[in-house]
Amino acid sequence: MFTIEHEFDATVITLVDEGQAPLEEDVIVNSFAECVTVEQYDPRRDAVVRITLSPEQLRDLAAALDLPEGVYQLRDETG
């Protein structure tokens, strides 16, 4: 299950683990104009862990999910 909320400065997507136990903590994706953050609570640290991706890194990640093993560089086809 997931939710999508539009806030003033970001779109917030929350991914809820509904799989088999043990379940993982919710994942929160914040999409801003200049970056995307991915957050998840880590009970071992008792803290939220956050990574920040540039728009280009997010584009590359989305493309990589559908590609086989290898090294790739996405290029802009305009111009």
C-alpha distance (Angstrom), angle and dihedral (degrees) to the residues before:
residue distance angle dihedral
M1 . . .
F2 3.79 . .
T3 3.78 139.2 .
I4 3.80 130.8 -148.8
E5 3.80 121.9 -155.2
H6 3.79 128.5 177.2
E7 3.80 111.5 -142.7
F8 3.81 128.7 -177.7
D9 3.82 95.8 -89.0
A10 3.82 104.2 11.9
T11 3.76 148.2 31.8
V12 3.81 109.7 -122.7
I13 3.81 121.0 -154.8
T14 3.81 118.7 -173.4
L15 3.81 118.7 -163.6
V16 3.81 114.5 -157.7
D17 3.83 118.6 -160.9
E18 3.80 108.8 -129.0
G19 3.80 96.4 165.8
Q20 3.78 130.0 109.4
A21 3.81 119.2 -50.2
P22 2.96 132.0 -61.8
L23 3.78 89.0 62.3
E24 3.79 124.3 -160.6
E25 3.80 124.0 -126.2
D26 3.82 118.8 -93.5
V27 3.81 116.3 -82.6
I28 3.81 116.4 -137.7
V29 3.80 119.9 -159.1
N30 3.82 116.7 -166.0
S31 3.80 114.4 -166.3
F32 3.81 113.7 -160.4
A33 3.81 127.8 171.8
E34 3.83 92.3 -104.3
C35 3.83 102.5 33.7
V36 3.79 148.2 -4.5
T37 3.79 122.6 -123.7
V38 3.80 126.0 -159.2
E39 3.82 116.6 -159.9
Q40 3.80 134.5 -176.0
Y41 3.78 131.3 170.4
D42 3.82 112.4 -117.2
P43 3.83 109.3 -154.1
R44 3.83 91.5 -166.1
R45 3.81 90.5 61.3
D46 3.81 94.7 29.1
A47 3.81 86.7 -133.3
V48 3.78 141.3 100.4
V49 3.82 114.0 -103.9
R50 3.81 114.7 -147.2
I51 3.78 133.1 -170.6
T52 3.80 123.8 -171.9
L53 3.80 123.0 -147.9
S54 3.79 128.4 -169.1
P55 3.81 116.3 -130.8
E56 3.81 88.1 -104.1
Q57 3.81 92.6 53.0
L58 3.80 90.1 49.9
R59 3.82 90.5 50.3
D60 3.82 90.2 50.4
L61 3.81 92.0 47.7
A62 3.81 91.8 51.3
A63 3.81 90.7 49.9
A64 3.82 92.8 45.7
L65 3.79 92.7 57.8
D66 3.82 89.5 70.4
L67 3.81 100.8 39.4
P68 3.81 132.2 88.2
E69 3.81 123.6 -118.4
G70 3.81 113.3 -61.5
V71 3.81 145.6 85.8
Y72 3.79 118.1 -71.4
Q73 3.79 140.8 178.0
L74 3.80 119.6 -164.6
R75 3.79 114.7 -141.7
D76 3.76 130.6 -162.2
E77 3.82 108.6 -112.0
T78 3.82 94.5 -157.9
G79 3.78 122.7 99.8
